Amino acid sequence: MTAAILLPAPGGALRAYHPRATPLALPLALAPGAPFHSRTVFSAAHVVADPFADVTPGAPAVLDWDATLAFRRHLWAHGLGVAEAMDTAQRGTGLDWAVAAELIRRSAAEARAVGGRIACGAGTDQLPPARDGLPHPLDRIRGAYEEQLAVVEDAGAQAVLMASRALTAAARDREDYLEIYGHLLRQAREPVVLHWLGPMFDPALEGYWGSPDLDAATRTFLDVVAAHPDKVDGVKISLLDARREIELRRLLPDGVRCYTGDDFHYPELIAGDEQGFSHALLGIFDPLGPLAAEAVRVLDTGNVIGFRSLLDPTIELSRHLFESPTRFYKTGVVLLAWLAGHQDHFTMVGGQQSARSLPHLARAYELADSLGLFPDPRLAESRMRALLAVHGVNQ
């Protein structure tokens, strides 16, 4: 048995945990770059900050480009698509539009070089804060969307139309959403993914699609899709409500995919039922990349039980990372990337490494290690001990 590591629990107590000695033994059936057959699967990828950059609040983001792009190649090598410049990459929480646009261009070029699939977020976050609390006019919001959509399409990537804080503030009713999205879909060159991000991920999006009533909002959302089914590849649902996602996906037009963004219920939603299933565009598939890819390959054979046996044990980790306040889940994702050896430091854009408590991070380490997610458990343990020491936890 390995030597115990003392981990802090909520309340200040220390408890002993014995790390794994070896990683999870997955079947080595992962054919680099080979596509899946039964599901379309994207991992929403995090960004690696430059650890020597100025992280004064409000300062522009500075990335470690080599490490950021290397992580995307890691995901593509396992057959996963990359969902770029979305909330996992800290859009709206430190990643400004100028750097996001460069990220989109660089990642799209890397995707072409390796034959990887990529979809990129287009929103309105280049707009400055509204003056005197007055919302931006709708034509300016539409123009901001158009600018970002052009960047994504010019880079050769599929577009994900992200929910807009500015539109939430400005829209008077459902008709404004129908007009804005209708305009964007008519001019999109290729089918896009529509993203419904719930307020648990971003409180500023409360009432999106014109109503805080989710039934009314769902009707508006489906009306947008029904009016332009040829321009909608799929919809990404991030509401953490499995029942609602299932009901919504059953109402989608033929040929329009439902991409689950539910980091609480993804195994059952991807497995599906007798009336259909969800594809995936998930932040949790950043730390779960190789394991998630293997699970989908098992599902490709029709083995639902085998698929669930691989992914069901990961739910506890995912629910921990995405616990309230959910918008800070990126901190745990980046911690696990550092512990797994994908980057040399635990530093985030905007100093977001401080957004979760030490007991939260310690539990994330324990759950990930118990799953065998770390390619080098000794490295992960050593780095976790160093993080604990910085916080005054002596072993």
C-alpha positions as CSV (number, residue, x, y, z in Angstrom):
1,M,0.0,0.0,0.0
2,T,1.2,3.5,-0.8
3,A,2.0,6.0,1.9
4,A,-1.0,8.0,3.0
5,I,-1.5,11.6,2.1
6,L,-3.4,13.9,4.5
7,L,-6.3,15.6,2.8
8,P,-8.3,18.5,4.4
9,A,-12.0,18.0,4.8
10,P,-14.6,20.8,5.2
11,G,-14.4,22.1,8.7
12,G,-10.6,21.8,9.0
13,A,-10.1,18.1,9.9
14,L,-7.4,16.1,8.1
15,R,-8.0,12.5,6.9
16,A,-5.6,10.0,5.5
17,Y,-6.0,8.8,1.9
18,H,-3.9,6.1,0.2
19,P,-3.3,7.1,-3.5
20,R,-3.4,4.5,-6.2
21,A,-0.1,3.1,-7.4
22,T,-1.2,2.5,-11.0
23,P,-3.6,4.3,-13.5
24,L,-6.8,2.8,-14.8
25,A,-6.1,-0.2,-17.1
26,L,-8.1,0.7,-20.2
27,P,-8.2,-1.6,-23.2
28,L,-5.6,-0.1,-25.7
29,A,-8.2,0.0,-28.5
30,L,-8.0,3.7,-28.9
31,A,-7.2,4.3,-32.6
32,P,-5.9,7.9,-32.8
33,G,-8.2,10.1,-34.8
34,A,-10.6,7.4,-35.6
35,P,-14.2,8.7,-35.5
36,F,-17.0,7.3,-33.4
37,H,-19.9,5.7,-35.1
38,S,-22.9,5.9,-32.7
39,R,-22.5,9.4,-31.2
40,T,-20.9,12.8,-32.0
41,V,-18.8,13.7,-28.9
42,F,-17.1,17.0,-28.1
43,S,-15.0,17.8,-25.1
44,A,-15.2,21.5,-24.1
45,A,-11.5,22.2,-23.5
46,H,-9.9,24.5,-20.9
47,V,-7.1,26.9,-21.6
48,V,-3.6,27.0,-20.1
49,A,-2.7,30.4,-18.7
50,D,0.8,31.9,-18.9
51,P,1.9,31.5,-15.3
52,F,4.1,34.6,-15.5
53,A,1.4,36.9,-16.9
54,D,-0.2,39.8,-15.1
55,V,-3.4,38.5,-13.5
56,T,-4.6,41.8,-12.1
57,P,-8.4,41.8,-12.3
58,G,-9.4,43.2,-15.7
59,A,-6.1,42.5,-17.3
60,P,-6.2,40.8,-20.8
61,A,-5.8,37.1,-20.8
62,V,-2.4,35.7,-21.6
63,L,-2.2,32.0,-22.6
64,D,0.6,29.4,-22.8
65,W,-0.1,28.6,-26.4
66,D,2.1,25.5,-26.6
67,A,0.4,23.8,-23.7
68,T,-3.1,25.0,-24.7
69,L,-2.8,23.5,-28.2
70,A,-1.0,20.3,-26.9
71,F,-4.1,19.6,-24.8
72,R,-6.3,19.8,-27.8
73,R,-4.1,17.4,-29.7
74,H,-4.4,15.1,-26.7
75,L,-8.2,15.1,-27.1
76,W,-8.2,14.7,-30.8
77,A,-5.8,11.8,-30.5
78,H,-8.5,9.9,-28.6
79,G,-11.1,10.7,-31.3
80,L,-12.9,13.4,-29.4
81,G,-14.0,16.6,-31.0
82,V,-13.0,19.9,-29.4
83,A,-15.5,22.5,-28.4
84,E,-13.4,25.6,-28.4
85,A,-13.6,29.0,-26.8
86,M,-16.7,28.2,-24.7
87,D,-17.4,28.5,-21.0
88,T,-14.9,25.8,-20.1
89,A,-12.2,28.0,-21.7
90,Q,-13.3,30.7,-19.3
91,R,-15.4,32.8,-21.8
92,G,-17.0,35.4,-19.6
93,T,-14.7,34.6,-16.7
94,G,-11.4,35.9,-17.8
95,L,-10.9,35.0,-21.5
96,D,-11.5,38.2,-23.4
97,W,-12.7,38.2,-27.0
98,A,-9.4,39.3,-28.6
99,V,-7.6,36.2,-27.1
100,A,-10.7,34.0,-27.8
101,A,-10.5,35.0,-31.5
102,E,-6.8,34.1,-31.6
103,L,-7.6,30.8,-29.8
104,I,-10.2,30.0,-32.4
105,R,-7.9,30.6,-35.3
106,R,-5.0,28.7,-33.8
107,S,-7.1,25.7,-32.7
108,A,-8.9,25.5,-36.0
109,A,-5.5,25.4,-37.8
110,E,-4.4,22.6,-35.5
111,A,-7.6,20.7,-36.2
112,R,-7.0,20.9,-39.9
113,A,-3.4,19.7,-39.4
114,V,-4.5,16.6,-37.4
115,G,-7.9,15.9,-39.0
116,G,-9.7,16.7,-35.7
117,R,-13.3,18.0,-35.4
118,I,-13.8,21.4,-33.9
119,A,-16.7,23.7,-33.0
120,C,-16.1,27.2,-31.7
121,G,-18.2,29.5,-29.6
122,A,-19.6,32.7,-31.1
123,G,-21.2,35.2,-28.8
124,T,-21.3,38.9,-28.0
125,D,-18.7,39.3,-25.2
126,Q,-16.7,41.9,-27.1
127,L,-19.4,44.4,-26.2
128,P,-18.3,46.7,-23.3
129,P,-20.5,46.9,-20.2
130,A,-23.6,48.9,-20.9
131,R,-23.5,52.5,-19.7
132,D,-25.7,53.7,-16.9
133,G,-27.3,50.2,-16.7
134,L,-29.0,50.7,-20.1
135,P,-28.8,47.6,-22.3
136,H,-27.2,47.6,-25.7
137,P,-29.5,48.1,-28.7
138,L,-30.5,44.9,-30.5
139,D,-28.8,45.9,-33.7
140,R,-25.5,46.3,-31.9
141,I,-26.0,42.9,-30.3
142,R,-26.7,41.4,-33.7
143,G,-23.6,43.0,-35.1
144,A,-21.5,41.6,-32.3
145,Y,-22.8,38.1,-33.0
146,E,-22.1,38.6,-36.7
147,E,-18.5,39.6,-36.1
148,Q,-17.8,36.5,-34.0
149,L,-19.7,34.2,-36.3
150,A,-17.5,35.5,-39.2
151,V,-14.3,34.8,-37.2
152,V,-15.4,31.2,-36.5
153,E,-16.5,30.5,-40.1
154,D,-13.4,32.2,-41.6
155,A,-11.3,29.9,-39.5
156,G,-13.0,26.9,-41.0
157,A,-14.7,25.7,-37.8
158,Q,-18.3,24.9,-37.0
159,A,-20.0,27.6,-35.0
160,V,-21.7,27.3,-31.7
161,L,-24.1,30.3,-31.1
162,M,-23.6,30.9,-27.4
163,A,-26.1,32.5,-25.1
164,S,-25.5,36.3,-24.7
165,R,-25.6,38.2,-21.5
166,A,-26.2,41.4,-23.6
167,L,-29.2,39.8,-25.3
168,T,-30.6,38.7,-21.9
169,A,-30.5,42.3,-20.7
170,A,-31.9,43.8,-23.9
171,A,-34.6,41.4,-25.1
172,R,-38.1,42.6,-24.3
173,D,-39.8,39.3,-25.2
174,R,-39.5,36.1,-27.2
175,E,-39.9,38.0,-30.4
176,D,-36.5,39.6,-30.0
177,Y,-34.9,36.2,-29.6
178,L,-36.7,34.9,-32.7
179,E,-35.5,38.0,-34.7
180,I,-31.9,37.8,-33.6
181,Y,-31.4,34.1,-34.0
182,G,-33.4,34.0,-37.2
183,H,-31.2,36.6,-38.7
184,L,-28.0,34.8,-37.7
185,L,-29.2,31.4,-38.9
186,R,-30.2,32.8,-42.3
187,Q,-26.7,34.1,-42.9
188,A,-24.8,31.2,-41.4
189,R,-22.8,29.4,-44.1
190,E,-23.1,26.0,-42.5
191,P,-25.4,24.4,-39.8
192,V,-24.6,25.7,-36.3
193,V,-25.1,24.4,-32.8
194,L,-27.5,26.5,-30.6
195,H,-26.4,26.6,-27.0
196,W,-28.8,27.0,-24.1
197,L,-26.7,27.7,-21.0
198,G,-28.6,27.7,-17.8
199,P,-28.3,30.3,-15.0
200,M,-26.5,27.8,-12.8
201,F,-23.5,28.2,-15.2
202,D,-24.0,31.9,-15.6
203,P,-26.5,33.8,-13.4
204,A,-26.6,36.7,-15.9
205,L,-28.5,34.3,-18.3
206,E,-31.6,34.0,-16.1
207,G,-34.7,34.2,-18.3
208,Y,-33.0,33.4,-21.6
209,W,-35.3,32.8,-24.5
210,G,-37.6,35.4,-23.2
211,S,-39.0,34.0,-20.0
212,P,-37.8,32.6,-16.6
213,D,-40.6,30.0,-17.1
214,L,-38.7,27.1,-18.6
215,D,-41.7,25.7,-20.4
216,A,-42.2,29.0,-22.2
217,A,-38.5,29.4,-22.9
218,T,-38.4,25.8,-24.3
219,R,-41.3,26.7,-26.7
220,T,-39.3,29.7,-28.0
221,F,-36.1,27.7,-28.3
222,L,-37.9,25.0,-30.3
223,D,-39.6,27.7,-32.5
224,V,-36.2,29.0,-33.5
225,V,-35.1,25.5,-34.4
226,A,-38.3,24.7,-36.3
227,A,-38.0,27.8,-38.4
228,H,-34.5,27.0,-39.6
229,P,-33.9,23.2,-39.3
230,D,-31.5,23.2,-42.3
231,K,-29.2,25.6,-40.5
232,V,-29.2,23.9,-37.1
233,D,-26.9,20.9,-36.7
234,G,-27.9,20.5,-33.1
235,V,-28.7,22.0,-29.8
236,K,-26.6,21.9,-26.7
237,I,-28.6,21.8,-23.5
238,S,-26.9,22.8,-20.3
239,L,-29.7,22.9,-17.7
240,L,-28.7,20.0,-15.5
241,D,-32.2,18.7,-15.8
242,A,-32.3,15.2,-17.5
243,R,-36.1,15.1,-17.7
244,R,-36.4,18.4,-19.5
245,E,-33.6,17.5,-21.9
246,I,-35.2,14.2,-22.8
247,E,-38.6,15.9,-23.4
248,L,-36.9,18.5,-25.5
249,R,-34.9,16.2,-27.7
250,R,-38.0,14.2,-28.5
251,L,-39.5,17.4,-30.0
252,L,-36.5,18.3,-32.2
253,P,-37.0,18.0,-36.0
254,D,-35.5,15.0,-37.7
255,G,-31.8,15.5,-38.4
256,V,-31.2,18.0,-35.5
257,R,-29.0,16.5,-32.8
258,C,-29.3,17.0,-29.1
259,Y,-25.9,17.5,-27.5
260,T,-26.1,17.0,-23.8
261,G,-24.3,19.6,-21.7
262,D,-25.6,18.0,-18.5
263,D,-22.6,17.2,-16.4
264,F,-24.8,15.5,-13.8
265,H,-26.6,13.0,-15.9
266,Y,-24.5,12.4,-19.0
267,P,-24.2,8.6,-19.0
268,E,-28.0,8.0,-19.1
269,L,-28.6,10.8,-21.6
270,I,-25.9,9.6,-24.0
271,A,-27.0,5.9,-23.6
272,G,-30.5,7.0,-24.4
273,D,-33.8,5.1,-24.4
274,E,-36.2,3.5,-26.8
275,Q,-37.1,6.9,-28.3
276,G,-33.6,8.4,-28.8
277,F,-30.4,9.6,-27.3
278,S,-28.2,12.6,-26.8
279,H,-24.8,13.3,-28.4
280,A,-22.4,15.1,-26.1
281,L,-20.6,18.5,-25.7
282,L,-19.3,18.4,-22.2
283,G,-16.9,20.1,-19.9
284,I,-16.4,17.0,-17.8
285,F,-15.0,15.3,-20.9
286,D,-11.9,17.5,-20.5
287,P,-10.6,15.6,-17.5
288,L,-12.3,12.3,-18.6
289,G,-11.0,12.4,-22.2
290,P,-9.4,9.0,-22.7
291,L,-12.0,7.2,-20.5
292,A,-14.9,9.0,-22.2
293,A,-13.5,8.0,-25.6
294,E,-13.2,4.4,-24.6
295,A,-16.7,4.3,-23.2
296,V,-18.1,5.7,-26.5
297,R,-16.2,3.1,-28.4
298,V,-17.8,0.4,-26.3
299,L,-21.2,2.0,-27.0
300,D,-20.4,1.9,-30.7
301,T,-20.5,-1.9,-30.4
302,G,-24.0,-1.7,-28.9
303,N,-22.8,-2.6,-25.4
304,V,-24.8,-0.1,-23.3
305,I,-24.1,-2.0,-20.1
306,G,-20.3,-1.8,-20.8
307,F,-20.6,1.9,-21.6
308,R,-22.5,2.7,-18.4
309,S,-20.0,0.6,-16.3
310,L,-17.2,2.9,-17.5
311,L,-19.0,6.2,-17.2
312,D,-21.3,5.7,-14.2
313,P,-18.5,5.7,-11.7
314,T,-17.4,9.1,-12.9
315,I,-20.6,10.8,-11.9
316,E,-19.6,11.5,-8.4
317,L,-16.4,13.4,-9.6
318,S,-18.4,15.4,-12.1
319,R,-21.1,16.4,-9.6
320,H,-18.4,17.4,-7.2
321,L,-16.6,19.6,-9.8
322,F,-19.9,21.1,-11.0
323,E,-21.4,21.7,-7.6
324,S,-22.9,25.1,-6.7
325,P,-21.7,27.7,-7.6
326,T,-21.4,25.7,-10.8
327,R,-19.7,28.5,-12.8
328,F,-16.5,27.8,-10.9
329,Y,-16.2,24.2,-12.2
330,K,-13.2,25.3,-14.4
331,T,-11.0,25.5,-11.3
332,G,-11.3,21.7,-10.6
333,V,-10.9,20.9,-14.3
334,V,-7.6,22.8,-14.5
335,L,-6.4,21.3,-11.2
336,L,-6.9,17.8,-12.7
337,A,-5.1,18.8,-15.9
338,W,-2.1,19.9,-13.8
339,L,-2.2,16.8,-11.6
340,A,-2.4,14.7,-14.8
341,G,0.7,16.3,-16.3
342,H,-0.9,18.2,-19.1
343,Q,0.5,21.5,-17.8
344,D,3.3,22.5,-15.5
345,H,1.4,24.7,-13.1
346,F,-1.9,25.4,-11.4
347,T,-2.5,28.9,-12.6
348,M,-5.6,30.2,-14.4
349,V,-6.7,33.2,-16.4
350,G,-8.0,35.8,-14.0
351,G,-6.6,34.1,-11.0
352,Q,-9.5,31.6,-11.0
353,Q,-7.4,28.9,-9.3
354,S,-8.5,30.6,-6.1
355,A,-12.3,30.1,-6.9
356,R,-12.6,26.8,-5.0
357,S,-11.6,25.9,-1.5
358,L,-8.7,23.6,-0.6
359,P,-11.1,20.9,0.7
360,H,-13.0,21.0,-2.6
361,L,-9.7,20.6,-4.5
362,A,-8.5,17.8,-2.2
363,R,-11.8,15.9,-2.8
364,A,-11.4,16.4,-6.6
365,Y,-8.0,14.8,-6.4
366,E,-9.2,11.9,-4.3
367,L,-12.1,11.1,-6.6
368,A,-10.0,11.4,-9.8
369,D,-7.2,9.3,-8.3
370,S,-9.6,6.6,-7.1
371,L,-11.0,6.4,-10.7
372,G,-7.4,5.9,-12.0
373,L,-7.6,9.0,-14.2
374,F,-4.0,10.1,-13.7
375,P,-1.5,8.6,-16.2
376,D,1.2,9.0,-13.5
377,P,-0.3,8.6,-10.1
378,R,3.1,9.4,-8.4
379,L,3.3,12.7,-10.2
380,A,-0.3,13.6,-9.3
381,E,0.4,12.7,-5.6
382,S,3.6,14.8,-5.6
383,R,1.9,17.8,-7.0
384,M,-1.0,17.5,-4.6
385,R,1.4,17.3,-1.7
386,A,3.1,20.5,-3.0
387,L,-0.3,22.3,-3.2
388,L,-1.2,21.2,0.3
389,A,2.2,22.4,1.6
390,V,1.6,25.8,0.2
391,H,-1.6,26.0,2.2
392,G,0.1,24.9,5.4
393,V,-0.9,21.2,5.4
394,N,2.1,19.4,6.6
395,Q,2.4,15.7,5.8
